[in-house]
Amino acid sequence: TGVLVGPILVATAALVVLPLTARGADGKPEVAADGTLRAAPDSLRRLTLTFGDALDVSPDGGNPARAAGTVAGLHPDWLYWASTPTTLEQATALFDVRDIGGIAMPDGPWDLAVIRLAQPLELPAPPELVREPPGQAFAIHVLHHPHGTQQTGQPMVWSIGQLDEQLGAPPLRYLHDANTLGGSSGAPLFDQRWRVVGVHQAGARVVQEAADAAGLAAAARNRAVPIRHLCDRLDRMGPPPAEDAPRLTHLQAAVDL
């Protein structure tokens, strides 16, 4: 899943697009000194962004139908910025979701990627971003596109939970318990006032297995990246050279990658 940030930029988890990034002679992703990634030469044809992938409810109360959605054109230089996940976050084995070793200000690594569109999209007014949410637990909403039986995944799903732990000071990662699955990575986390606080990172399947192995409570321990780190980076970079719109201030709408 991804989320529109400004007129022509879409944010997601870097792990989502990691297979589309440049590789070294050893076959591993090429990572710059500051932890950033670059797109592979043949990657543009392998990426599609669809907006409006949701179920439409008819006015007469009939069965909802899946909307066709809108496929957005991509800029030839589609990967505007990406910060690699940590080695731990890339591992397929079980891991401690509270481990923030090797993550530091200002370069993370953040497991975030920003995709550039070819043309701006017209959407409703975006929600506010919250760089410093409350320190205590609070309710969140997650809009996401988990994998399903269909190849294209599921239409947009709305999950509710709590963001109940902040790791580091300032926070480097969040933990939450909203119901997510594979395909949810990169989805926006909203507070109760529909202000964006973070980007979902690790799905419930892996972290729940880890909790089971450690004999912890059954509640899912999902991991997310605070939105402040995306804002800080794009504030420093500014908008893409061809973009006349103001630089990033808000997230606008969820998108299915």
URGISUL-V767390 format. One record per pair of residues at least 4 apart in sequence whose ideal C-beta (glycine too) atoms are under 6 Angstrom apart, sorted by the first residue. I is the first residue (numbers start at 1). J is the second residue. Records with the same first field share a line. If there is no record, write none. Layout:
I = J  J
//
This chain:
1 = 144  145  184  186  187
2 = 10  12  186  255  257
3 = 11  188  251  254
4 = 10  252  253
5 = 9  11  248  251
6 = 248
7 = 120  245
8 = 116  117  120  243
9 = 114
10 = 115  255
11 = 114  230
12 = 16  113  186
13 = 111  185  186  201
14 = 82  84  85  111  112  113
15 = 85  111  185
16 = 185  186  257
17 = 113
20 = 40  43  46
21 = 29  37  40
22 = 30  38  40
23 = 27
24 = 28  30
31 = 84
32 = 36
34 = 107
35 = 83  84  107  108  109
36 = 83
37 = 82  84
39 = 43  79
44 = 78
49 = 72  255  257
50 = 69  71  256
51 = 70  255
52 = 67  69  70
53 = 69  155  256
54 = 67  155  156
55 = 64  66  155
56 = 65  67
57 = 64
58 = 62
66 = 155
72 = 117
73 = 118
74 = 78  118
75 = 116  118
78 = 115  116
80 = 114  116
81 = 114
82 = 113
83 = 108  109  110  112
84 = 109
85 = 89  90  111
86 = 102  109
88 = 95  99
89 = 111
91 = 95
94 = 209  210  213
97 = 207  221  223
100 = 167  168  172  173
103 = 108  172
110 = 225  229
111 = 201  225
112 = 225  230
116 = 240
123 = 252  253
126 = 250  251  252
127 = 194  195  196
128 = 195
129 = 196  227  250
130 = 195  197
131 = 228
133 = 197
134 = 138
137 = 162  164
138 = 163
139 = 162  192
140 = 161  163  176  189
141 = 160  190
142 = 159  178  187  189
143 = 156  158  254
144 = 157  184  187
145 = 153  154  183  256
146 = 154  157  181  183  184
147 = 153  182  183
148 = 153  154
153 = 183
159 = 178  179
161 = 176  177  178
162 = 177
163 = 174  176
165 = 175
166 = 171  174
167 = 172  173
168 = 172
171 = 226
173 = 223
174 = 198  224
175 = 221
176 = 222
177 = 219  220
180 = 184  203  204  222
181 = 203
182 = 203
184 = 200  203
187 = 200
188 = 196  251
189 = 197  198  224
190 = 194  196
191 = 195  197
196 = 227  251
197 = 227
198 = 224  225  226  227
199 = 225
200 = 224
201 = 223  224  225
202 = 207  223
204 = 208  220  222
207 = 221  222
208 = 220
211 = 216  221
231 = 235
234 = 248
238 = 247
239 = 243  247
//
